Amino acid sequence: MLKTGDRIGDWIIESPLGEGGMGAVFRVHSALSERVDAALKVMKPSLEPDARARFVREAEALSALRHPAIVRVMGFSEDTRRGLLYLVMELAEGETLKRRLERGPMPLPEALATFVPLAGGLEHAHAEGISHRDLKPSNIVLTPDGPCLVDFGIAAAAQSGDLTGKGHLGTLSYLPPEVFRGERAEPRSIDVYGLGLLLNEALTAVHPFPLEAGLTPAAALATVGMRKLQQPALDPGETAPEPLRKLIRAATSPDPRTRPDMALMHRVLASLLERRGGAAAPAAAGAESPRVPAWSPPPDRTMRVPDPVSPIGSRTGSTTSSHVRRRFR
């Protein structure tokens, strides 16, 4: 698609950072100065007739997000000669959460210091009508300045309808159970479930829905779907404070109607951090861990789940799940 030295807009390609279901990401520098770095995401061409208009709507919405825990969109444009739409984002560098968890679970203070800003960033995005919809460890970067959410490449704006057309885009292991029941999941509820799953994974360093290598997309869908439909709400265990266990159980509930919203998740996590005399600080501060690009190629690829998914062990049909606010004590 693009190679080192190519110019696209005002940017020069330096090297690839990764490739996902929606596009490829490159490290770039300004055509005027090699000291100005950024990440440039080139969207894969789409045959859908409204793809360009939808890209513009989403890029406009993402450009309006301003939060320390969300990678900033610096601009977007179109390379008409190549027929490529692209986003330019700040370059977030640090250790990904995926790499961090390879060393073991996070102690409670580190987990809270990491997830309070993340929940705050997602609360901000939801308030602006934007949902991420692809939360996973490789999309969270632990920068020296704190955790940062990257790759809103399949984000959904409330005013733009169904961004992905027919089906759900996401990473199978982190999609909520209602997707596998053939329901159309509410985007904010997808984020709530994903953050709850990630928090549980951070505290335990165990992912409950691993995918074996070599599975075909259909086999992976069936395997994860069966596990999702059989798995009750997640629980990190007795070593975690009871309010945190309750929050994770609520966020990962199989019933999306009983999940909290992101604002409530943020408040509960911030309260737990405050009670322990902590503050939301850079989670990777002082850690002698390898610095890696924000978009190192992840093995957990984003893919499309057909919608409706043929329910596994349940009635065939499609229902619309609703998102309700739940009081949490």
Phi, psi and chi 1 to 4 in degrees:
 res  aa     phi    psi   chi1   chi2   chi3   chi4
   1 MET       -  -62.2 -177.0 -177.3  -66.9      -
   2 LEU  -134.3  151.5  -66.4  169.8      -      -
   3 LYS  -131.9  165.8   60.7 -177.7 -175.0  -60.3
   4 THR   -54.1  131.4  -60.2      -      -      -
   5 GLY    95.8  -16.6      -      -      -      -
   6 ASP   -65.5  145.5  -77.1   -8.9      -      -
   7 ARG  -105.4  134.0  176.7  166.7  178.3  163.5
   8 ILE  -134.0  113.5  179.0  166.6      -      -
   9 GLY    63.5 -129.3      -      -      -      -
  10 ASP   -95.9   18.6  -65.2  -32.2      -      -
  11 TRP  -126.1  147.3  -57.1   92.0      -      -
  12 ILE  -111.7  128.4  -53.9  -63.1      -      -
  13 ILE   -69.9  129.1  -58.8  -64.6      -      -
  14 GLU  -100.9  -53.4  -71.0 -171.3    2.6      -
  15 SER  -163.0  154.7   59.3      -      -      -
  16 PRO   -74.0  144.2   25.7  -32.4      -      -
  17 LEU  -108.8  -23.7  -68.4  176.2      -      -
  18 GLY   165.2  171.9      -      -      -      -
  19 GLU  -144.6  136.1 -175.8  172.3   -5.9      -
  20 GLY  -129.5 -165.5      -      -      -      -
  21 GLY   -69.1  -24.7      -      -      -      -
  22 MET  -103.5  -14.9  -64.2  -65.5  -70.3      -
  23 GLY   171.8 -174.8      -      -      -      -
  24 ALA  -116.9  146.5      -      -      -      -
  25 VAL  -117.7  136.0 -177.2      -      -      -
  26 PHE  -127.0  146.8  -60.7   88.0      -      -
  27 ARG   -80.6  132.1 -175.3 -177.3 -173.7  117.6
  28 VAL  -134.1  164.0  -61.8      -      -      -
  29 HIS  -131.9  160.0   66.5 -101.5      -      -
  30 SER   -63.2  144.3  167.4      -      -      -
  31 ALA   -65.9  -19.0      -      -      -      -
  32 LEU   -94.3  -21.5  -63.1  178.0      -      -
  33 SER  -154.8  126.6  172.9      -      -      -
  34 GLU   -73.4   -8.7  -66.8 -173.7    2.6      -
  35 ARG   -85.1   -9.3  -60.7  177.3   61.8 -176.8
  36 VAL  -102.4  104.1  179.3      -      -      -
  37 ASP   -99.3  157.7  -68.0  -35.7      -      -
  38 ALA  -159.7  173.1      -      -      -      -
  39 ALA  -112.3  131.1      -      -      -      -
  40 LEU  -118.1  121.5 -174.7  144.9      -      -
  41 LYS  -105.2  118.9 -178.7  162.1 -171.0  173.6
  42 VAL   -95.2  123.8  179.0      -      -      -
  43 MET   -78.9  139.3  -49.0  -54.1  -68.1      -
  44 LYS   -68.5  141.4  -70.1 -175.8  176.5  178.4
  45 PRO   -58.0  143.7  -23.7   34.4      -      -
  46 SER  -125.0  143.9  172.4      -      -      -
  47 LEU   -89.0   -5.4  -62.9  177.6      -      -
  48 GLU   -69.3  135.1  -63.0  179.5   10.7      -
  49 PRO   -63.8  -28.0   21.2  -32.7      -      -
  50 ASP  -102.5   17.0   63.8  -21.4      -      -
  51 ALA   -60.1  -43.6      -      -      -      -
  52 ARG   -65.3  -46.5 -173.3 -179.1 -174.4  -81.5
  53 ALA   -63.3  -38.3      -      -      -      -
  54 ARG   -67.5  -40.0 -165.6  166.9   61.1 -119.1
  55 PHE   -59.1  -44.6  167.7   81.6      -      -
  56 VAL   -62.7  -43.6  171.5      -      -      -
  57 ARG   -60.9  -45.7  -71.2 -162.8  -58.4  -91.9
  58 GLU   -67.4  -41.2  -62.0  -55.3  -34.2      -
  59 ALA   -64.0  -39.5      -      -      -      -
  60 GLU   -61.2  -43.4  -72.0  174.6  -17.7      -
  61 ALA   -66.6  -43.9      -      -      -      -
  62 LEU   -65.5  -34.6  -69.4  172.9      -      -
  63 SER   -64.5  -22.8  -62.4      -      -      -
  64 ALA   -82.1  -12.8      -      -      -      -
  65 LEU   -73.6  130.5  -64.0 -179.4      -      -
  66 ARG  -135.5   99.5  -68.8  -70.6 -175.5  -89.0
  67 HIS  -154.5  139.6 -168.2  -81.7      -      -
  68 PRO   -58.7  -24.4  -21.9   32.4      -      -
  69 ALA   -95.4    9.4      -      -      -      -
  70 ILE  -124.2  126.9  -62.2  176.6      -      -
  71 VAL   -60.1  134.8   68.3      -      -      -
  72 ARG   -85.4  133.3 -176.8  169.6   60.6   89.8
  73 VAL   -84.1  119.5  172.9      -      -      -
  74 MET   -89.5  -21.4  -59.8  162.4   60.8      -
  75 GLY   171.0  172.3      -      -      -      -
  76 PHE  -153.7  152.2   58.2   95.2      -      -
  77 SER  -164.0 -169.3 -170.0      -      -      -
  78 GLU  -135.0  131.6 -179.5  178.9   16.3      -
  79 ASP   -91.1   97.1 -176.3  -43.5      -      -
  80 THR   -67.6  -29.7   54.9      -      -      -
  81 ARG   -65.9  -40.5 -177.9  171.1   63.4   87.3
  82 ARG   -94.0  -11.1  -62.6 -176.9  179.7   95.0
  83 GLY    70.2   38.8      -      -      -      -
  84 LEU  -118.2  131.7  -63.2  175.0      -      -
  85 LEU   -93.4  142.9  -62.3  166.0      -      -
  86 TYR  -149.8  152.5   62.2   91.2      -      -
  87 LEU  -111.8  142.6  -73.8  167.4      -      -
  88 VAL  -113.7  124.6 -178.5      -      -      -
  89 MET  -126.7  156.9  -61.1  159.7  -77.0      -
  90 GLU   -62.2  149.3   64.4  178.3  -29.0      -
  91 LEU   -89.8  105.8 -175.5   66.1      -      -
  92 ALA   -90.5  120.0      -      -      -      -
  93 GLU  -119.9  141.2  -69.7 -173.3  -67.8      -
  94 GLY   159.6 -167.9      -      -      -      -
  95 GLU   -86.1  132.6 -177.2  178.5   36.9      -
  96 THR   -73.4  157.2   63.2      -      -      -
  97 LEU   -60.6  -34.4  179.4   60.9      -      -
  98 LYS   -58.7  -47.5  178.7  179.4  176.9   64.8
  99 ARG   -66.2  -39.4 -176.3   70.0   61.6   85.9
 100 ARG   -60.9  -42.1  163.7   62.2 -173.1   86.3
 101 LEU   -74.4  -13.1  -66.0 -178.0      -      -
 102 GLU   -66.5  -19.3  -69.9  173.3   -2.5      -
 103 ARG   -90.9   -4.8  -57.6 -160.4  -55.4  -87.4
 104 GLY   125.4  175.0      -      -      -      -
 105 PRO   -67.0  158.1   24.7  -33.6      -      -
 106 MET   -83.1  133.4  -75.0 -178.1  162.4      -
 107 PRO   -59.4  155.2  -19.0   30.8      -      -
 108 LEU   -53.4  -46.9 -178.8   60.4      -      -
 109 PRO   -60.0  -39.4  -24.6   35.2      -      -
 110 GLU   -67.4  -40.8 -178.2 -175.2   -1.7      -
 111 ALA   -63.2  -45.3      -      -      -      -
 112 LEU   -65.2  -42.5  -69.6  174.6      -      -
 113 ALA   -63.8  -25.2      -      -      -      -
 114 THR   -84.3  -44.3  -61.1      -      -      -
 115 PHE   -87.4  -19.5  -80.9   83.9      -      -
 116 VAL   -62.7  -49.9  167.3      -      -      -
 117 PRO   -63.3  -37.0  -20.6   32.3      -      -
 118 LEU   -63.0  -45.2  -66.2  176.1      -      -
 119 ALA   -63.6  -36.7      -      -      -      -
 120 GLY   -65.3  -39.7      -      -      -      -
 121 GLY   -64.8  -42.4      -      -      -      -
 122 LEU   -69.6  -35.9  -72.3  166.0      -      -
 123 GLU   -60.0  -44.4  178.8 -172.9    4.2      -
 124 HIS   -60.4  -45.1  169.2   68.0      -      -
 125 ALA   -62.7  -43.7      -      -      -      -
 126 HIS   -63.0  -38.2  -72.3 -173.0      -      -
 127 ALA   -64.6  -26.4      -      -      -      -
 128 GLU   -91.2    4.6  -64.2  -65.0  -36.2      -
 129 GLY    84.4   18.3      -      -      -      -
 130 ILE  -117.0  134.4  -65.9  -72.3      -      -
 131 SER  -120.2  147.4  -59.5      -      -      -
 132 HIS   -77.5  -55.2 -170.4  -72.4      -      -
 133 ARG    74.3    3.5  -61.4 -152.1  -62.5 -174.0
 134 ASP  -143.7   48.6 -162.6   21.9      -      -
 135 LEU   -70.3  129.6  -63.4  175.8      -      -
 136 LYS  -163.9  162.5   55.1 -172.7  174.9 -175.7
 137 PRO   -57.6  -32.7  -27.1   36.0      -      -
 138 SER   -76.6   -8.6   57.1      -      -      -
 139 ASN  -102.1   14.5  -82.7  -14.3      -      -
 140 ILE  -124.7  122.9  -65.9  170.8      -      -
 141 VAL  -111.8  129.7 -179.0      -      -      -
 142 LEU   -94.4   87.8  -53.1  177.8      -      -
 143 THR   -82.2  166.4   77.6      -      -      -
 144 PRO   -59.1  -22.6  -25.9   35.4      -      -
 145 ASP   -95.3    0.8  -63.6  -40.3      -      -
 146 GLY   126.7  173.0      -      -      -      -
 147 PRO   -69.1  149.4   26.5  -34.5      -      -
 148 CYS  -141.1  130.1 -172.5      -      -      -
 149 LEU   -83.0  127.6  -74.8  161.3      -      -
 150 VAL  -121.0  170.5  -58.7      -      -      -
 151 ASP    58.2   67.0 -154.9   -5.5      -      -
 152 PHE   -83.1   33.2  -87.5   73.0      -      -
 153 GLY   -64.5  -22.4      -      -      -      -
 154 ILE  -118.1   25.3   62.9  169.3      -      -
 155 ALA   -58.1  153.0      -      -      -      -
 156 ALA  -119.5  128.0      -      -      -      -
 157 ALA   -94.6  134.9      -      -      -      -
 158 ALA   -59.2  -34.2      -      -      -      -
 159 GLN   -82.0   -6.6   71.7  -86.5   18.0      -
 160 SER  -103.1    5.3   65.7      -      -      -
 161 GLY    76.6 -148.8      -      -      -      -
 162 ASP   -84.9  104.0 -176.6   11.0      -      -
 163 LEU   -60.2  -39.5  171.7   65.1      -      -
 164 THR   -93.9    9.2   60.6      -      -      -
 165 GLY    69.0 -140.6      -      -      -      -
 166 LYS   -79.1  124.4  -67.1 -177.7  178.9  179.5
 167 GLY   105.7  171.3      -      -      -      -
 168 HIS  -109.8  133.0  -70.3  -82.6      -      -
 169 LEU   -96.9  139.0  -84.3  171.6      -      -
 170 GLY   167.7 -178.5      -      -      -      -
 171 THR   -98.2  120.8  -58.5      -      -      -
 172 LEU   -46.5  -48.1  -73.8  179.4      -      -
 173 SER   -63.9  -20.1  -63.2      -      -      -
 174 TYR  -111.4    3.4  -66.6   89.7      -      -
 175 LEU   -79.7  148.3  -74.6  171.5      -      -
 176 PRO   -77.3  161.7   28.7  -35.1      -      -
 177 PRO   -59.0  -31.4  -23.2   32.9      -      -
 178 GLU   -63.3  -27.1   58.0  -94.4   28.6      -
 179 VAL   -61.3  -39.2  170.5      -      -      -
 180 PHE   -81.9   -9.8  -58.9   91.2      -      -
 181 ARG   -89.1   -0.2  -66.4 -165.2  -63.5  -98.1
 182 GLY    85.0   15.7      -      -      -      -
 183 GLU   -93.2  155.8  -58.7  171.1    8.4      -
 184 ARG   -88.4  106.9 -175.9  170.4  -65.2  -79.4
 185 ALA   -74.1  142.2      -      -      -      -
 186 GLU   -77.1  128.8 -157.9  -83.2  -28.6      -
 187 PRO   -55.3  -41.1  -28.0   35.9      -      -
 188 ARG   -65.7  -34.9  -69.4  170.1  -61.7  175.0
 189 SER   -68.9  -32.1 -169.3      -      -      -
 190 ILE   -60.4  -42.7  -66.0  175.8      -      -
 191 ASP   -65.8  -42.0  -75.9   -6.5      -      -
 192 VAL   -60.6  -47.8  167.4      -      -      -
 193 TYR   -61.1  -45.2  176.3   86.8      -      -
 194 GLY   -62.3  -41.6      -      -      -      -
 195 LEU   -68.2  -39.0 -167.1   70.1      -      -
 196 GLY   -62.3  -41.7      -      -      -      -
 197 LEU   -64.7  -42.8 -164.4  158.9      -      -
 198 LEU   -64.3  -39.7  -76.0  171.9      -      -
 199 LEU   -64.4  -43.2 -178.1   53.3      -      -
 200 ASN   -61.4  -42.3 -177.0   80.4      -      -
 201 GLU   -65.7  -37.8 -171.8  172.0  -12.5      -
 202 ALA   -65.2  -37.3      -      -      -      -
 203 LEU   -77.3  -23.9  -67.1  168.7      -      -
 204 THR  -114.9  -18.2   63.0      -      -      -
 205 ALA    59.1   24.9      -      -      -      -
 206 VAL  -123.6  126.7  174.3      -      -      -
 207 HIS   -99.1  121.4 -178.6   50.1      -      -
 208 PRO   -75.7   -8.8   26.8  -33.5      -      -
 209 PHE  -128.6   59.6  -53.1  105.8      -      -
 210 PRO   -70.5  153.3   28.0  -34.5      -      -
 211 LEU  -112.8  127.0  -92.0  177.6      -      -
 212 GLU   -70.3  144.6  -65.0   78.8    7.5      -
 213 ALA   -68.0  146.5      -      -      -      -
 214 GLY    90.6   -2.2      -      -      -      -
 215 LEU   -73.1  142.3  -68.7  178.2      -      -
 216 THR   -70.4  160.0   64.8      -      -      -
 217 PRO   -54.0  -40.2  -28.5   35.8      -      -
 218 ALA   -66.7  -41.7      -      -      -      -
 219 ALA   -68.0  -39.3      -      -      -      -
 220 ALA   -62.9  -43.3      -      -      -      -
 221 LEU   -59.6  -45.7  175.0   60.1      -      -
 222 ALA   -66.6  -41.5      -      -      -      -
 223 THR   -65.4  -50.9  -60.6      -      -      -
 224 VAL   -67.7  -40.2  174.2      -      -      -
 225 GLY   -58.7  -43.8      -      -      -      -
 226 MET   -62.0  -42.9 -174.7   64.6   70.9      -
 227 ARG   -65.6  -41.5  -68.7  175.0 -175.3  164.7
 228 LYS   -62.0  -40.6  -69.2  -84.9 -176.6  176.4
 229 LEU   -74.8  -18.6  -63.1 -179.1      -      -
 230 GLN   -97.1  -16.3  -65.3  174.1  -14.9      -
 231 GLN   -85.0  123.9  174.9   71.4   46.1      -
 232 PRO   -73.8 -178.1   27.4  -33.9      -      -
 233 ALA   -56.9  144.9      -      -      -      -
 234 LEU   -78.0  153.1  -60.9  175.5      -      -
 235 ASP  -144.5  122.4 -171.7  -26.9      -      -
 236 PRO   -73.5  -10.1   27.8  -34.8      -      -
 237 GLY   104.7  175.8      -      -      -      -
 238 GLU   -70.4  -14.8  -63.9 -179.5   -4.1      -
 239 THR   -72.5  -17.1   57.2      -      -      -
 240 ALA   -90.3  148.4      -      -      -      -
 241 PRO   -58.7  146.2  -18.7   30.1      -      -
 242 GLU   -58.7  -41.3 -174.4   57.5   28.9      -
 243 PRO   -60.8  -33.9  -24.5   35.0      -      -
 244 LEU   -72.1  -39.0 -173.4   56.8      -      -
 245 ARG   -61.8  -42.9  -65.5  177.2   67.9 -173.2
 246 LYS   -62.3  -40.7  -72.6 -177.9  177.4  179.2
 247 LEU   -64.0  -44.3 -178.6   65.5      -      -
 248 ILE   -67.0  -41.0  -68.5  172.9      -      -
 249 ARG   -62.0  -41.4  -73.2 -163.2  -64.7  -95.5
 250 ALA   -67.5  -42.9      -      -      -      -
 251 ALA   -66.6  -33.0      -      -      -      -
 252 THR  -102.2   19.6   60.5      -      -      -
 253 SER   -60.4  139.0  168.1      -      -      -
 254 PRO   -62.5  -21.0  -23.3   34.2      -      -
 255 ASP   -97.9  107.6 -176.2   -5.8      -      -
 256 PRO   -62.1  -20.4   22.7  -32.8      -      -
 257 ARG   -70.2  -19.2  -63.8  171.3  -62.2  178.2
 258 THR  -100.4    2.0   64.3      -      -      -
 259 ARG   -77.8  147.6  -67.9  176.7 -161.2  149.8
 260 PRO   -72.4  168.3   28.9  -34.9      -      -
 261 ASP   -89.8  173.3   62.4   14.3      -      -
 262 MET   -68.8  -31.4 -165.8   59.9   69.6      -
 263 ALA   -61.8  -41.9      -      -      -      -
 264 LEU   -68.0  -41.2 -179.3   53.5      -      -
 265 MET   -58.0  -43.4  -71.7 -166.1   74.6      -
 266 HIS   -62.5  -43.9 -175.7 -151.0      -      -
 267 ARG   -64.1  -43.9  -72.0 -161.7  -59.4  -87.3
 268 VAL   -64.0  -45.0  172.1      -      -      -
 269 LEU   -65.0  -42.0  -69.1  170.8      -      -
 270 ALA   -64.5  -37.2      -      -      -      -
 271 SER   -65.1  -42.1  175.1      -      -      -
 272 LEU   -63.1  -40.8  -74.0  167.8      -      -
 273 LEU   -65.6  -41.5 -176.8   62.4      -      -
 274 GLU   -65.4  -39.8 -176.6  178.3    1.1      -
 275 ARG   -61.7  -28.1  -70.3  177.5 -161.6  172.6
 276 ARG   -93.0   10.6  -78.7  157.0  178.0   74.8
 277 GLY    70.5   19.9      -      -      -      -
 278 GLY  -100.3  179.0      -      -      -      -
 279 ALA  -142.9  150.4      -      -      -      -
 280 ALA   -65.7  103.8      -      -      -      -
 281 ALA  -124.4  167.1      -      -      -      -
 282 PRO   -53.1  119.8  -27.5   34.7      -      -
 283 ALA   -68.8  -24.0      -      -      -      -
 284 ALA  -103.6   10.4      -      -      -      -
 285 ALA   -61.2  130.9      -      -      -      -
 286 GLY    79.4   -6.2      -      -      -      -
 287 ALA   -79.8  131.9      -      -      -      -
 288 GLU   -90.7   65.7  -64.3 -177.4    2.5      -
 289 SER  -114.6  157.4   54.2      -      -      -
 290 PRO   -64.7  139.7   23.4  -32.9      -      -
 291 ARG   -88.8  125.1  -64.0  -75.9  -62.4  -80.8
 292 VAL  -128.9  156.2  -63.2      -      -      -
 293 PRO   -64.0  155.2  -19.3   30.6      -      -
 294 ALA   -61.3  -32.5      -      -      -      -
 295 TRP  -115.0   54.4  -76.0  -82.9      -      -
 296 SER   -68.8  142.8   50.9      -      -      -
 297 PRO   -58.5  114.8  -22.5   32.7      -      -
 298 PRO   -85.4  143.9   30.2  -30.5      -      -
 299 PRO   -75.9  -20.3   27.4  -33.0      -      -
 300 ASP   -88.6   80.9   45.9   -8.4      -      -
 301 ARG   -72.1  142.4  -69.9  -64.2 -178.1   88.7
 302 THR   -68.7  136.2  -60.8      -      -      -
 303 MET  -145.2  167.5   64.5  176.7  -69.9      -
 304 ARG   -92.7  129.4 -174.1 -176.0  -62.1  -85.4
 305 VAL   -99.1  122.1  179.5      -      -      -
 306 PRO   -53.8  144.4  -23.6   33.3      -      -
 307 ASP  -127.2  119.3 -179.3   30.0      -      -
 308 PRO   -81.6  147.9   29.5  -34.7      -      -
 309 VAL   -73.6  136.1  176.0      -      -      -
 310 SER   -61.3  115.5  -63.2      -      -      -
 311 PRO   -57.4  139.8  -21.5   32.9      -      -
 312 ILE  -100.8  110.7  -56.3  172.0      -      -
 313 GLY    73.8   24.3      -      -      -      -
 314 SER  -145.0  175.9   63.5      -      -      -
 315 ARG   -68.5  147.2  -66.4 -177.3  -54.8  171.6
 316 THR   -76.0  136.7  -60.2      -      -      -
 317 GLY   156.1  168.8      -      -      -      -
 318 SER  -129.4  128.8  176.5      -      -      -
 319 THR  -124.6  157.8   58.7      -      -      -
 320 THR   -98.9  120.0  -58.8      -      -      -
 321 SER   -84.2  146.3   58.1      -      -      -
 322 SER  -110.5  159.3   59.5      -      -      -
 323 HIS  -113.5  118.5 -175.4   81.6      -      -
 324 VAL  -122.5  151.3  -62.8      -      -      -
 325 ARG   -80.4  134.6 -175.4 -177.4  -61.9  -89.8
 326 ARG  -121.6  132.5 -178.5 -176.7  179.2 -168.2
 327 ARG   -70.1  141.7  -69.8 -173.6   59.9   82.7
 328 PHE  -130.0  126.0 -158.9   88.6      -      -
 329 ARG  -119.0      -  -62.1 -178.5 -178.3  -82.7
